[in-house]
Amino acid sequence: MRMVDVIEKKRDGHELSMEEIQFLIEGYTNNTIPDYQMSAFAMAIFFQGMTQQERVYLTEAMVNSGDQIDLSGIKGIKVDKHSTGGVGDTTTLVLAPLVAAVGVPVAKMSGRGLGHTGGTIDKLEAVPGFHVEISNEEFIKLVNDNKIAVIGQSANLTPADKKLYGLRDVTATVNSIPLIASSIMSKKIASGADAIVLDVKTGNGAFMKELDDAVDLAKAMVEIGNGVGRRTMAVISDMSQPLGFAIGNALEVKEAIDTLVGKGPEDLQELCLVLGSHMVVLAQKAKTIEEARQMLVEVMENGKALETFKVFLASQGGDATVIDDPLRLPTATYIIEVKAQKEGYVSEIIADKIGTAAMVLGAGRATKDSIIDLAVGLVLNKKVGDFVKVGESLVTIHSNSENVGDAKKRIYEAYSIVEHQVKAPSLIYKEIL
């Protein structure tokens, strides 16, 4: 088999076989197929697309290129959740203990963030002492004992995807639904979950800005998941403005604590209940979404969800007293209000600009080597649809420097205020089963 023949076949719009796709992924992983040929292949996919079966073959080949996590030692149906990302996306911090509290095993493999704020691990490390450097044996034991544990990503998970993604980034082939879908799903499948709930974001703060594109991506990922024998569904949710109020690592941990007892931001709590209900149903702990939701609300109200979070933090070395005393979390030196310069209704908050404002304060990484300041970030005091008077605070900046001019400028650029009343955007657009 020759790579040039595979490229030509896809260039001309024909369907590739499992053997052809395995050949090119194996060859690219072991360096027998050069970057320039894989670049040509990625561009052929960009223009010609892939069939559903080709996407399944590509995903499986990328899964088989490296380590696969064996979770068979964990009792019960393991359900993973993946978000396509956004600004203030605190859902994992809430969802993991929430669904664990009703008996669904959460064996989470997470990474660090590059961008607006840290990833799930960075956020959890805002809790003093918390660590993810645990053995696979300890990981499985913790999930069996407590129904929840988080471990860092294996360095050799889907190496083909890592190589291909790096190439796509410099060959203008990132925005290809088959390549995005297979990239995301290969990591989820290699992580060992039995079922997967996807939170696909749409809006100006999301990777998929347009709803139709988000729906196409969600359908592609659900088809791949089901095609490889993992029960998969997707929720299309809004990211036209930041989710919740907090953007920043310690600030998001505090917001998660509030949400686990039903006192968090309305949009964050609702999204967690929607995603969590689907996780509970896929784990066969409830027969209907309504029954699952009631179970989740109950553990919020009776304190079991928060207690599960506390046990989880303590089991991985974290100072669980932060649950009762959030002031023990890293705290910024300066609290600075960004005040409204005109009266009216908030009509838009450009999520990307808010995220970048948090990053320039130090809440996220501009490069892989950047050091995150876990204490800093933003808390939104007004969201789309809210009325604001001149001098009222739009956003509270938490900073370890008095020099916040750049962040302030970005926040003002992100907010639009108009005279007429504005409706808040829908939170959930669609569910793909």
C-alpha positions, 0 to 999 in steps of 0.5 A: 500500500502506498500513501500517495494512493490513499491521498489520491483516493480521498482527494477524488471523494472515494471512501477509504477502507479500515485497512487504508486508514489504519495504514496511514495512522500507524505509518504517521505515528511511527514516522514512516509517513512524512508530514507533507503527505499527512498534510495533503491527506488532512487537506483532502479530508477538509474538502471531501469530508468523511463518511460515518464509517470512515470517521469510526475507522479513523477514531479507532486507529487513533485510539489504538496508536497508544495507551488505553485505560482499563477501567474494568476494575471499577464496579458499575457503568463508567460515564464520562463527560466532555465539554468542547470548552468555553469561558467560566466552564466550571461544570466538571467541578460540580458534575463529578461529585454531583453524579458520584453522590447518587452512585455513578462512578466518576473516573475522570482523566483530565488535563491542564488548560492552555488559554483563558483559565486553567484546566480541571486539574489546575482548578482543583490544585487551587485547593491546597495539597490536592494532587493527581499523581496517583497510581492506576491501582490507587485511582481504581480503589478511590473510585470504588470506595468514593465513586470519584477520583481524578488522574492526570492524562497519560502522556501516551494517550492517542499519540497519533491525535497529538501529532495530527493536531499539531500538523492541522494547526499549521496547515489550516485544517483545524476546522474540519468536522471529521478531524475534530470529532475523531480527535475528541472521541479518540481521547474519550474512548481511550480513557476507558468510559462505557458511556459518554455525555458531550457538552457541545458549546456554541456562541462567540465564546465557543469553538463552534460559533454557529449553531448549525456547525455545533449540531454537525459536530455533535452528531458526528461525535455521537455517531462515532461513540455509538459506532464503537460501542459506547453509548453516547449523547450530546447537549448543545449549550450556549457559550455566547456569554460566560457560564456562571459568574466566576472565571479563574481557578480558585474563584471557580472552585468557590462557585462549584461549592456554592452550586453543589448546595443549590446556591450557585449561578442559575445557568451553571446549576441548570446545565449541570442538572441537565448533563448530570441527568443524562449521565445518571440515565446512561449509568442505568441509575435512573430510568428517566431524565426526570427521575435522574434530575430529582435524584441530583436535586435531592443530593444537593439539598441534603448535603450529600453532593457537597460531602462527596466533594469533600471526601474526594478532595481529602482522598487526593491530599486536598485541604477539605476545610476549604469547603466550609471556609473558602477563604482558605483558597488562594486569595488575590491582594486587590479587589477592583470594581469595573463600573458601568459607564452608561445606564441600560440593559446588558445586550451582549458579553463577548465571552472571548474578550472576558476570557482574555481579560482573565488570562492577562491577569494570570488566570490562564496560560498564554504558552505551555510554560506560563505559570498560572496565578490560582487566586486571580480572575473575574466575577461577573456581576451583570449578565445579558438581560440585566439592567445596570445603572451608571456606577454599578459594578459590571465585573469584580477583578481579583488581581495580585497587581494594581495594574489592571488597565489591560484587563479593564479595557477588555472587559469594557470592550466585551460588554454592550449596553442598550436602552431597550430590554433584552432577553437572556439567551437560551441555555440549552439549544438541542439534545442529540441522542 
